[in-house]
Amino acid sequence: MSIEPVHRKFPKVPIERRAAAFAIDFVVVWLVSSIFRGNAPGISLLQMLVFILLWLALRVILVLKNQGQSLGHLALDMKVLDAKYSRIPGVLMLMKREGILGFCSLLAMIGLTIGLANGISLLILTAPLAADCGMALADQEARQAFHDRVANTIMIQTRRGFSLDLRIKKVFAQIKRRMRQ
């Protein structure tokens, strides 16, 4: 058995790809939960409950059933692994990881829904998500965010996925070439 840390065995996932995968999952859950908003201004309790349930379904149940990949991770060719055993994390580890990230995401959704009408609330409610994910910027070796450190998980690149970012780059390159001609 190797004594080398797991995060050195696998290719690192760039921060911008992790952010894009998170954004895909966040926007999907936010849009679906906004259907349950109702006519009242602001956030309803039902919308928050639906957001939490959808987040857990997308980021825990789907990850368990789909070889460590959520919708955003599948789109951008990455998956979550247990840093200790180099395998897909168990339910409790994923619940711990996504509980932290889901709560920060819920606060960010509330802040973004309030929007620019109250800028201070927007900053305060999005700050926990920024602090959580900002830890990955500071960790150059393993690129673990706070929720990854608590659950002892890592994000790795994989060949299984849709390669959405590469496909978009290819389309933009083709458009750029055609515009020059």
Buried (B, 14 or more C-beta within 10 A) or exposed (E): EEEEEBBEEBEBBBBEBBBBBBEBBBEBBBEEBBEBBEEEEEBBEEBBEBBBEBBBEBBBEBBBEBEBBBBBBBBBBBBBBBBEEEEBBEEEBBBBBBBBBBBBBBBBBBBBBBEEEEEEEBEEBBBBBEEBBBBBEEBEEBBBBBBBBBBBBBBBBBEEBEEBBEEEEEEEEEEEEEEEE
